[in-house]
Amino acid sequence: MSSGETINWSRMDLRELQAFWNTEIEPVLAREGLDLETRPTYTEIAEAGYSGITYALREHHELTLAQFLATVGYPDPDTDDDYPWGIDDETTIHELELYLETYLRRQNLADSTIDSKRARLAKYVRTYGDLHSRDDIVTPLRNDDEPRRDEKQRVRDVFDVLDGDLSSAESKYKHLTDVRQWYEWLAGDRDAAYNPARGAPHERAWSEETPDAEDRNPDALEPDDVRALADACEAVSDRLLVVATCAWGLRRGEVAALSTAQFEPRTDDGGFDFDADDPRIVFETRKNGPGTVSVHYGLETLADRWAQLADRDEWDGEYLFPSTAAASGHVRPDTVTNRFKRLAKRAGLDDGDETPTPQYGRRFWYRTYADAVERLSRQIEAVADEQGSDDAQVVVENYLGEEEARRRRREFMREELADAFER
């Protein structure tokens, strides 16, 4: 649908508006040259032909544009008060925000962790309000003027609904745990008489169905998912984000702070040698990983982004994801996560339960690398069999050599990544 066509905003529910933003409005903004690393303004949205969304949000959903944009990955950096909880009771909202922004912040939890807990608590209180036709969850616990078993049953009824709404036992258990911990805080610090979520039978069932850490097979993108993400990219910056996570295996913080100076080898004039046989990204310090990451794929995207930024008068030539609003000069890690999630939703990878994050892309890279290593191992073992050797390492030392083994591994990795991005 083009911006020139008539859009019946009033017929869309909130989920449909969010989907329309991801699939229609955002790509148009990107095509018109807006850098979606920062939140678009009303003027920019209106000039693109979508001013009608603000009236629909206000009249039909009681949301401001800022509140809506926060639901599609553009949090307001200046306030947390506008989070769309989906309930009206000010006491409950106040206690939720106090718990998240004071109690949990003092535990030094990451922004992404707090955001995830906020989303799960929001789903709980919305479901509670819809199911029981009341959203003042806190006051009855303080007054303690009705049988406790009634409130406990109301909470368990909400868990019954979540049991049908959420797809995995792990997600259900996370929701229940966050809810129980919030109630526990209310009882311990905020004058609630008791915790109505304690003892819910769902906890044991969902806990037993959730795999232990050592047995869990963490979620990762599949090659088809990576291709869908790549297809969903309208902006060069978005494609570089997908390449950096899925083809280079970078963490979200590493993506946010990625700079041109990290790419080696350099040419005689100090620039990056795009034609080098062994391009790489160098880190001065890196958590739990090598200080150098080989670039097997994505140099064309890197070159496009580099050239795009070079055309901007305000770019200083350093960060590939710059931000004039940040003291660091680059976007925050949470911005990388939000943009990745928006792309995942646009690509149809959001199942309504969990939305893929940059970590999913990093896991894809690890599994792809493991596949490349396995391919090389099978090839070397075949040569060893032909040479009558029981030790594949002898083949590497006497026939291939370490450099040739690395070259073949790079080639296998390049093939697998190209297959994922381009097939």
C-alpha positions in Angstrom: 0.0 0.0 0.0 1.4 3.4 -1.0 1.1 6.5 1.2 -1.1 8.0 -1.4 -3.8 5.4 -1.0 -6.7 5.9 1.5 -5.9 4.1 4.8 -8.8 3.2 7.1 -6.9 3.7 10.3 -9.9 3.3 12.5 -10.5 -0.4 11.4 -7.1 -1.5 12.7 -6.5 -2.8 16.2 -3.2 -2.1 17.9 -1.5 -5.2 16.7 -2.6 -4.4 13.1 -1.2 -0.9 13.5 2.1 -2.3 14.7 2.3 -4.7 11.8 1.4 -1.9 9.4 4.2 0.3 10.8 6.7 -2.5 10.4 5.7 -3.6 6.9 4.5 -0.4 5.3 5.4 2.9 7.1 9.0 2.1 8.2 10.1 0.9 4.7 8.7 4.1 3.2 10.6 6.3 5.7 13.8 4.3 4.9 13.3 4.8 1.2 12.9 8.5 1.7 16.3 8.7 3.3 15.5 8.8 7.0 18.1 7.1 9.2 15.9 5.0 11.5 18.6 4.6 14.1 16.7 7.4 15.9 13.0 7.8 16.5 11.2 9.5 13.6 9.3 12.7 14.4 5.6 13.4 13.7 6.7 15.8 10.9 8.7 13.1 9.2 5.8 10.7 9.5 3.3 13.2 8.2 5.5 14.2 5.3 5.6 10.6 4.3 1.8 10.6 4.1 0.9 8.9 7.3 -0.3 11.7 9.6 -3.7 9.9 10.1 -2.1 7.4 12.5 -1.9 9.9 15.3 -5.7 10.5 15.3 -6.4 6.8 15.3 -4.0 6.2 18.1 -5.5 9.0 20.2 -9.2 8.3 19.5 -9.3 4.5 19.3 -6.3 3.3 21.5 -5.7 6.2 23.9 -2.1 6.3 22.9 0.2 9.2 22.0 2.5 8.8 19.0 5.4 8.5 21.4 3.7 5.7 23.3 3.0 3.9 20.1 6.5 4.2 18.8 7.8 2.7 22.1 5.8 -0.5 21.2 7.6 -0.8 17.8 11.1 -0.4 19.0 11.6 3.4 19.5 11.6 4.0 23.2 11.6 7.6 24.4 15.0 8.2 25.9 13.7 11.0 28.1 10.8 9.2 29.9 9.6 5.8 31.0 6.3 7.1 32.2 4.6 6.6 28.9 5.0 2.9 28.6 1.7 1.5 27.2 0.8 -0.9 30.0 -2.7 -1.3 28.6 -4.4 -0.7 32.0 -5.8 2.5 33.6 -5.2 2.0 37.3 -2.5 4.5 38.3 -1.6 2.7 41.6 -0.8 -0.5 39.8 1.2 1.3 37.1 3.1 3.3 39.7 4.0 0.1 41.6 5.1 -1.6 38.4 7.3 1.3 37.4 8.7 1.6 40.9 9.6 -2.1 40.9 11.3 -1.9 37.5 13.0 1.4 37.6 14.1 1.5 41.3 14.2 -2.0 42.8 15.6 -3.8 39.7 17.8 -0.9 38.6 19.6 -1.2 42.0 20.4 -4.8 41.1 22.4 -3.4 38.1 20.3 -5.4 35.6 20.8 -4.7 31.9 18.3 -2.5 30.2 17.3 -5.4 27.9 16.6 -7.6 30.9 14.4 -4.9 32.5 12.6 -4.4 29.2 11.9 -8.1 28.9 10.5 -8.2 32.5 8.4 -5.1 31.7 6.9 -6.8 28.7 6.0 -9.9 30.6 4.5 -8.0 33.5 2.5 -5.9 31.0 1.1 -9.0 29.4 0.1 -10.3 32.9 -1.7 -7.2 34.1 -3.5 -6.7 30.7 -4.7 -10.3 30.8 -5.7 -9.9 34.5 -7.7 -6.8 33.6 -9.4 -8.3 30.6 -10.3 -11.5 32.4 -11.5 -10.0 35.7 -12.8 -6.6 34.5 -10.6 -4.7 36.9 -7.0 -3.6 36.8 -6.5 -2.3 40.4 -4.3 -5.3 41.3 -2.5 -3.7 44.2 -5.1 -2.1 46.5 -7.0 -5.3 47.3 -3.7 -6.9 48.5 -3.1 -4.0 50.9 -6.7 -3.9 52.3 -6.8 -7.7 52.6 -10.6 -7.3 53.0 -11.7 -10.3 51.0 -10.9 -14.0 51.2 -7.3 -14.6 50.1 -8.3 -17.8 48.3 -10.4 -15.7 45.9 -7.5 -13.5 44.8 -5.2 -16.6 44.5 -7.8 -18.2 42.2 -8.0 -15.0 40.1 -4.2 -15.1 39.6 -4.3 -18.8 38.7 -7.1 -18.1 36.2 -4.7 -15.6 34.5 -2.0 -18.3 34.4 -4.5 -20.6 32.8 -5.0 -18.0 30.0 -1.2 -17.6 29.6 -0.9 -21.4 29.3 -2.9 -21.2 26.1 -1.5 -17.9 24.8 2.2 -18.7 25.2 3.9 -21.4 23.1 6.7 -22.7 25.2 7.0 -23.9 28.8 10.1 -21.7 29.2 8.2 -18.6 28.3 5.3 -19.5 30.6 7.8 -20.1 33.4 9.5 -16.7 32.8 6.1 -14.9 32.9 5.1 -16.7 36.1 8.5 -16.1 37.8 8.4 -12.4 37.0 4.9 -12.0 38.3 5.7 -14.0 41.5 8.8 -11.8 42.1 6.8 -8.6 41.6 4.1 -9.8 44.1 6.9 -10.8 46.5 8.3 -7.3 46.3 4.9 -5.8 47.0 4.5 -8.1 50.0 8.0 -7.4 51.3 8.4 -3.7 50.6 5.1 -2.1 49.6 2.6 -3.2 52.3 0.8 -6.0 50.4 -0.5 -8.5 52.9 0.5 -11.6 51.0 1.7 -12.9 47.6 -1.2 -14.4 45.7 1.1 -16.0 43.1 2.9 -18.1 45.6 2.0 -21.8 45.4 0.4 -21.7 42.0 0.5 -25.3 40.7 1.5 -24.0 37.2 5.0 -23.2 38.6 6.0 -26.8 39.2 4.6 -28.0 35.8 6.2 -25.2 33.8 9.5 -25.5 35.7 9.7 -29.3 35.1 9.0 -28.8 31.4 11.7 -26.1 31.1 15.1 -27.6 30.2 18.1 -27.1 32.5 20.8 -24.8 31.2 23.1 -27.6 30.3 20.4 -29.4 28.4 18.9 -26.4 26.6 19.4 -26.0 22.9 19.4 -22.2 22.7 17.2 -20.6 20.1 19.2 -19.6 16.9 18.2 -18.4 13.5 18.0 -20.9 10.7 19.4 -20.1 7.2 15.9 -19.4 6.0 15.4 -16.9 8.8 18.6 -15.1 8.0 17.4 -14.8 4.4 14.1 -13.4 5.5 15.9 -10.9 7.7 18.1 -9.8 4.8 15.0 -9.5 2.5 13.3 -7.3 5.2 16.1 -4.7 5.1 15.1 -1.5 3.4 18.1 0.5 4.6 21.8 -0.2 4.2 22.3 0.3 8.0 19.8 -2.5 8.7 21.5 -4.9 6.3 24.8 -4.1 8.0 23.2 -4.9 11.4 22.1 -8.3 10.1 25.5 -9.0 8.6 27.3 -7.9 11.7 25.3 -10.3 13.9 24.7 -13.2 11.6 27.7 -13.2 9.3 30.4 -11.8 11.8 29.0 -13.2 15.0 29.2 -9.9 16.9 27.5 -9.1 20.2 25.0 -6.3 20.2 27.3 -4.0 22.1 30.1 -4.7 19.6 27.7 -3.9 16.8 26.7 -0.6 18.4 30.3 0.5 18.9 31.7 -0.9 15.6 34.2 1.6 14.1 36.0 1.8 10.8 39.4 1.7 12.6 38.7 -1.9 13.6 38.9 -3.3 10.1 42.2 -4.7 8.9 44.4 -4.9 7.0 45.0 -1.3 6.1 46.2 0.2 2.8 49.3 2.4 2.5 47.2 5.5 2.8 45.6 4.2 6.1 42.3 3.0 4.7 40.8 -0.5 4.9 41.9 -2.9 2.2 38.6 -4.2 0.9 40.4 -6.5 -1.5 42.6 -8.3 1.1 42.5 -12.1 1.3 42.0 -12.2 5.1 39.8 -9.2 6.1 39.2 -9.1 9.8 37.7 -7.0 12.7 40.1 -6.3 15.6 39.1 -5.7 19.2 41.4 -4.3 21.9 39.5 -6.3 24.5 36.8 -8.8 24.0 34.6 -10.8 26.4 35.0 -14.6 26.2 36.3 -14.6 22.6 39.2 -14.0 20.3 40.5 -10.4 19.8 40.1 -10.9 16.0 37.1 -11.9 14.0 37.5 -13.0 10.4 35.2 -11.4 7.8 34.0 -14.2 5.6 31.1 -12.4 4.1 29.5 -9.0 3.8 32.2 -6.7 2.5 29.9 -5.3 -0.1 27.4 -4.2 2.6 30.2 -2.7 4.7 31.4 -0.7 1.6 27.9 0.5 0.9 27.4 1.7 4.5 30.9 3.3 4.6 30.2 5.2 1.4 26.7 6.2 2.6 28.1 7.7 5.8 31.0 9.4 4.0 28.4 11.5 2.1 27.2 13.0 5.4 28.8 16.2 6.3 28.4 15.5 10.0 30.1 12.1 10.0 33.5 12.0 11.6 34.6 8.8 9.9 34.5 6.7 13.0 31.4 4.8 14.0 29.3 2.8 11.5 26.2 3.2 13.7 26.7 6.8 14.8 24.4 8.8 17.1 24.6 12.6 17.5 22.4 12.3 20.6 24.8 9.9 22.5 27.9 11.1 24.4 29.7 8.0 23.1 29.1 9.0 19.5 27.4 5.7 18.7 24.0 4.1 19.3 23.3 2.1 22.4 23.2 -1.7 22.5 19.5 -1.5 23.3 19.0 0.4 20.0 20.7 -2.5 18.2 18.3 -5.0 19.9 15.2 -2.9 19.1 16.2 -2.5 15.5 16.9 -6.2 15.2 13.5 -7.0 16.7 11.7 -4.7 14.3 13.4 -6.4 11.4 12.5 -9.8 12.8 8.8 -8.8 13.0 8.9 -7.4 9.5 10.4 -10.6 8.3 7.6 -12.6 9.9 9.9 -14.2 12.5 7.8 -13.1 15.5 5.6 -16.0 16.7 3.7 -13.9 19.2 5.7 -15.4 22.1 9.4 -14.6 21.6 10.9 -12.1 19.1 14.4 -13.0 17.8 17.2 -10.8 19.2 20.8 -10.2 18.0 21.8 -13.2 20.2 19.9 -15.5 17.9 22.0 -14.2 15.0 25.2 -14.7 16.9 24.2 -18.3 17.7 23.5 -18.8 14.0 27.1 -17.7 13.3 28.5 -20.1 15.9 26.5 -23.1 14.4 27.5 -22.1 10.9 31.2 -22.0 12.0 30.8 -25.4 13.6 29.4 -26.8 10.4 32.4 -25.4 8.4 34.8 -27.0 10.9 32.9 -30.3 10.6 33.1 -30.1 6.8 36.9 -29.6 6.9 37.3 -32.4 9.5 35.4 -34.8 7.2 37.6 -33.8 4.2 40.8 -34.2 6.2 39.7 -37.6 7.6 39.0 -38.8 4.0 42.6 -37.8 3.0 44.0 -39.5 6.1 42.2 -42.7 5.1 43.6 -42.6 1.6 47.1 -42.0 3.1 46.7 -44.8 5.6 47.0 -42.5 8.6 45.0 -42.8 11.7 45.8 -39.2 12.7 44.1 -36.4 10.8 46.5 -33.9 12.3 49.3 -35.6 10.5 47.5 -34.8 7.2 47.3 -31.2 8.2 51.0 -31.0 9.1 52.4 -33.0 6.2 50.1 -32.4 3.3 47.7 -29.5 3.7 49.6 -27.2 6.1 47.9 -25.0 8.7 47.5 -22.1 6.2 45.7 -24.2 3.6 43.5 -25.7 6.3 42.5 -22.2 7.4 41.9 -21.2 3.8 39.6 -24.1 3.2 37.7 -23.4 6.4 37.3 -19.8 5.4 35.9 -20.9 2.0 33.5 -23.3 3.6 32.3 -20.5 5.9 31.9 -18.1 3.1 29.8 -20.7 1.1 27.5 -21.4 4.0 26.9 -17.7 4.8 26.3 -16.9 1.1 23.8 -19.7 0.9 21.9 -18.3 3.9 21.9 -14.7 2.7 21.5 -15.1 -1.0 19.7 -18.4 -1.8 
